[in-house]
């Protein structure tokens, strides 16, 4: 199966700008989405990818896929590059939370809990 798939052009690699596989899935199964176009997607994979993984990626993306085989080192580089933006985006979101988050006002807005057994107006 892997003999018919083309080899990647390592010089023109760009991280995906849209849909991403969960990092744990990508790392465990040896696949990373490189690019999503209007018609198809480019996915890099390392040796050992299973047919079930390919079927799952097709289901996830919902479009035709071109696969590019890369060696272990190149795969790790592409995987890191594809997901490093994800962590920096999260850090930017967290940095802005401190300015808007006021725990005292949040605590005041939460209603006090009441014991349902202590209500006097209800019959048991």
N, C-alpha and C positions, 0 to 999 in steps of 0.2 A: 504494500500500500504506500509506503513512504518513498519508494523509488520514483514514482510518477510526479511527485510534488516538486515545484521549482525551488531553487536555492535563492535566498534573499540577497538583495543589494545592500550591503552594510553601510554604505556612504550616505544613503538617502533616507535614513530612519528618522521618523518623527513620532513622538508620543501621541496616543489617541486623544482627540479633543472632546469626544462625547462619551458614549456608553462604555463602561468598564466592567470586566468580570470581577467578582470578589477576589481580593489579593490571594487569599488562601487557596481558592480553586485554581487560579492561574499558576501559582507556584507549585502546588501539588501535582497538577496535571501537565505542566510544562508548556503552557500556551499563554500568549499575550496578544491583545488586540492592538495592532499598530495604527490602523487608519480605518475610518468608516466613511465611505463615499456615498453618493446618491444611489448608486446601483449595486455596489458590492463592498465587502470589507476585506482588509488585509490582516492576516493573523500569523504571527511568528510562532514556531513550535520547535522544541528540541526532540531529539530521538526518543522513541518510546511512547509517543502519544497514541492513545487507544481510539478505535472507532467510536466508542461510546462518548469520549470527550469531544470528538468532532461533531457528533450529532447534537450534543448539548450546546455547543457554541452556536451551531446553526439555529437551534431553537431559540436561544437567548437573543441573537441578533435579528433573526427573521429575514435574512437576505443571503444571497450567494456569497461565498467566501473564497478568497485566494489564500493558499497556505504557503509560507516561506520557511524552510528548514534552516535553523541556525545551530551553531555549536553551543556547548554548555556555557562557556564564558560570555558569548554574545547574548545568549538568552538572559542570563542574569543581569547584564548591563541594560538590556531593553526593558526587562521587568522592573528594575529599579527606576529607570527613567519614566516609565509609564505611570508609576504610582507615587513618585516623589512629589508631583504637583498636588496630588490628593492630600498629602500631609501638610504641605505649606498652605493650602486653602483652608484646612481645618485650623491651623495655627492662627491665621488671620482672623477667622471667625471668633476664636477663643479670646484673642487679644481685645476685641471690641466689647466683649461681654462685661468686663470689669467696670466700664464707664456707665453702663445702663442698669446693672444689677444692684439693687438695694435690698439686702436681706431683711432689714428691719421692716420696711414697708411690705415686703412679701409675707413676713410672719404676721403682721397686723391684719392682712387681708384674708388670712385663713381663719375660717370659723372654728370656734372651740368645739371640741367633741363633747357629746353628752351621753351619759349612760342611759340606755333605753329602759332599764329596769327601774330607774328613779323617777320616771314620769308619773306625776300624781293624778293627772286628769284621765288617764286611760285605765280601763278595767283589765285585770289580768286574764 
